[in-house]
Amino acid sequence: VGMTRSQQMAAVRQADTPPEVEIRRNLWKRGLRYRVGIRTPGGRPDLVFPRQRVAVFIDGCFWHGCPEHYVRPRTQEAFWCEKLRANFERDRRQTRALLDHGWSVLRFWEHEAEYDCVKVCETIAATVRGELAEQRHRRVVNVTLVDQVADLERRTIEDLLDAAFFETTHGPRRSRGGGVARRRRTL
Ligand SMILES: [Zn+2]
């Protein structure tokens, strides 16, 4: 009673299975057989199709810098920035290593797995069949506060596969799911 739609969604999500489990279930129903947590030239992807050499990663929106959902941490900024950069470099290394070894690499955001499970599974199925869809791998690598009063931040976004990067300036970001307004901190 009295819950907004996004609050209801959040409540459902917590009780629900993690997005990855949903993906696995869907793939299984499609007759696709994968391996979980096995070693490849690029680390241990979340799902692996060894024979077809397809690696699938489900990247968390916060840890891997989702352009839509990354929220600038309000404390220990330097620590988190370093962490974000380290994750980016590791993702880049692993993706390149797999591509160099002739693998197909699919990286999905956690939010895609959560809200577009069917589409994600269709992309995986097509790739396993040998039809590789082109993917963008843009992620947030750095965020700096440029205006405390307006809570404006400048974000640097880079691509995992090429050297392209660009910067954008944003107002305050809300946590994933939106709906719940974050109270602006007074400094
Ligand atoms: Zn996201």
Boltz pocket constraint, residues with backbone or C-beta under 6 A from the ligand:
constraints:
  - pocket:
      binder: B
      contacts: [[A, 61], [A, 66], [A, 67], [A, 68], [A, 69], [A, 70], [A, 109], [A, 110], [A, 111], [A, 112]]
      max_distance: 6.0
